[in-house]
């Protein structure tokens, strides 16, 4: 059986000789392999900066805010690229972020309950 796997890059799948649809076109759902490697390298550099910051004392009081910013950048990079939220429907992003903000809100309320933020 021969197959016609041609696609006109409009999202239309090809057909085999029996008329069955072959969905071989993956579209632009994600990065190229090089793009994923670049994102991984950036994440590795950010992780290295986090480790460096945890072993040095020169940051002083800026240590925690810098670490939190690096953590947020890494989190959103992983979510957007490796979990494909950047390339998926906006409804998936909305559901993910709603759950994220709800979980963080519940965690903060729990910390207030235990007087975590009292000095």
Secondary structure, DSSP 4 states (H G I P E B T S, - for coil): --EE----SSS--EEETTS-EE----TTSS--HHHHHHHHHHHHHHHHHHHHHHH-STTTTHHHHHHHHHHHHHHHHIIIIIS-TTTS-HHHHHHHHHHHHHHHHHHHHHHHHTTTT--
